[in-house]
């Protein structure tokens, strides 16, 4: 049997333990709240960093796309201006180009010294470059080195006929007693579809042997490029990108109904569309000149 004062002492001891536990609970609660506040602050900080990272990546992508577009334009301008002298290539319409190819087709030589060159890109990318160097003089090779996206026909007597056009053909180097023209003429005569892609307005055309008709016209609102800097520019360009994506989706939806499709226009807009991309087009030329981009010149 415990005495009353022993029970009181034991009770005080328990009350003290309870007080200590309550103090500890209060301390842990304060620590929990402190960590919760830190967590929320860190979460907010990470969210802000993620947003800034996304904006920075979008800005970087826009700058990279602009740089790529500027490089493409510079390359196109460089290619258009490159000749051995300051003379310019002559624009040909469809019938003139076919007529020129038919005349070239009629040339023959008993020596098998007529060289045909198909170069869909730069001449340095042609697979049979060594064969070409052995087939033409160094002067003529130098002339061809300055061109891209062309077919050329070299005759030791008549000179070199160069016809620039959209690169729908594969590379080829061939030396025979006649020029290889039939593959080109066959493509020109067959039925195909051209998609002239531009921001806000795109046309799909059916073309065969120079005759054409527009089969689709896709129009959407796409704002002009923003020229000012700052936050508003980023917001504007995001909106413009959304408009372009909407335009591309509608183009792709229409293209699914057609086969043998060739894309010409802005490279960024043509990306991911069904069809073979062949480069840009000159809006100042008529159709079907815009499809093929024929330009001709003879070098002697």
Phi, psi and omega in degrees: 000127180272147178280156183304320182290334177289321178296320179296320180296318179295322179295318179296323180296317178294319179298323179294318178298318179298317179299317179298318179295320178296320176298319180294320178298316179297319179296315179295324177297318178296318178296319179299315179297321179296315179294325178297318178295318178296319180298315180296319179295318179294320178298317179294320179296316179296321178296319179295317179296321179297318179296315180295322178297316179298317179296320180295319179295319178297318179295319178299315180298320178296318180294320179296319179295319178296319179298317179297317179296318179295320178296319179295317179295319179296319179295318179297317179295321180295316180296320182292332185265350186280116170212170181286338170228194185271006178291148180259156172291152179263128175291135176242141171277179187300311184296323179294320179295317178297318179297318179297317179294322178296320178293318178296324179299331184280350182285135178225156178213134179286348186269355186054049181241021178264117185260129175251130181232123171250120180232096182290342177231226174283151181298327181296343180270355180291134187292327184257048184296322180297319178299320180296316180299328179278349186260338182231162179290162180297327179294316180289324176298320178297321177299314183290330179299334182275001184246166174209156182051070185208164165240144182224149181228114186252121176244128182304332183261312187281335182113199180244123176262121182244124178240108176279143179195174176298141187280067178276356187253164174267160182291148183202137169228123186212133177240117183217191177271003173211165181274148177274098184242335189301323180299320180292313181298323179297317178296317182298327184276337186281160180283137181207171178238136178245135177243108179270105190260127173213161184295120176093333180213123182225139178241141174248129186235140170264127183225140179210117178055038177090341176274138185215160172212146177279127182252341178213146173223119183246121180235139175214156175285120173229116182296151176292159182297142181279137183256345183266158180266192177093181183299323183297329179294315179299317179295318179297315183291327175296319178295318180295320177299320178296320178296319180295317179299320178297319179296317180297320179299320180290325176297312181300321179299319179288323184295336182298342181272356187235154177240169179053058186257136176239131184258132173226140182141201181298126184298321180297319181289328182280347181300135178075359175278147178289128180137169179265123181279129184242005179113191181275184176219155180270111182294345181275351178267153177278178177259142009271012179303325178296330181291314190260326181065043182294132173217135190232146174200147176250132175249137180250000000 
